[in-house]
């Protein structure tokens, strides 16, 4: 799913539409982060970027504790 544009996904699979229709409890961490990030990079949509960030940083705790210097070195941030 990394290079598929969010706009090419069915409405039922888009994070913002899921949030509005079903609420935040229906979304995974990568979808919630995707909403905050808003855009991905060339070749990596925002959901794939969010998943990669969470994997590289060992989840939400790592994301919360990453320094600005470390975060700025991550592709897509």
N, C-alpha and C positions, 0 to 999 in steps of 0.2 A: 504494500500500500504506500510505500515511501515516495513514489513519484506520481501518484494519482492526485490530481488537484482536489481539494475539498469541495469545490463547486461542481465537480464531476460526480461526487457521491450522491446517492439518493438522500432526500431530505431526512429520512429516518435515521441516517447514519452520521449526520453532521452534528458536531458537539453543541453548537449554539442552539440549534433547533431542538435537540434532545433535552437540553437544559430548560428551554422555554416550555416544552410540552410535558416533560416528566419530572422536572426538578433536579437539583444537584445530586441527590442521592442515587439517581439512575446513571450517573457518569463515573467512569474510572478516573484515577488520578491523572493519567495521560490526557484524557479529554478535558478535564478541568484546567490543566496546565496549558493545553492547546488554546483554550479560550483566552487565557491571559496573554499568551505570546502573540496570538492573532495571525502570524504568518510563519511559514517555514523558509526553506532556502531553495535555491535552484536544485532540483533533483531530490528534494526531501520535503514532503509536506509537513504541516505543523503537527499533525498527530505523530508521525514518525519521529520528528525532532523531539517532541515531548517524551516519547518512549525512550529515545536514546539518552536524553538528559537524565531521566530518572534512573536508567540503568548505569550510566557512567558515574553518577553521583550517589549511588546506593539509596535511591528512594527519596522521599520527601525530607527526611532528616538531613540527608546530604545536601539537598537543594537549599534548605533553610540555613545551612552552616557554611556554604561555599562563599569564599571571599570574592570581592569584586575582581581582583586580579585573576583569580582562578577562572571565574565565570567568563571574563572577557576573552580568555584564550580558547573557549569552546566554540567550535564552528556553529553558527546559527544564532549566537547571542551577541 
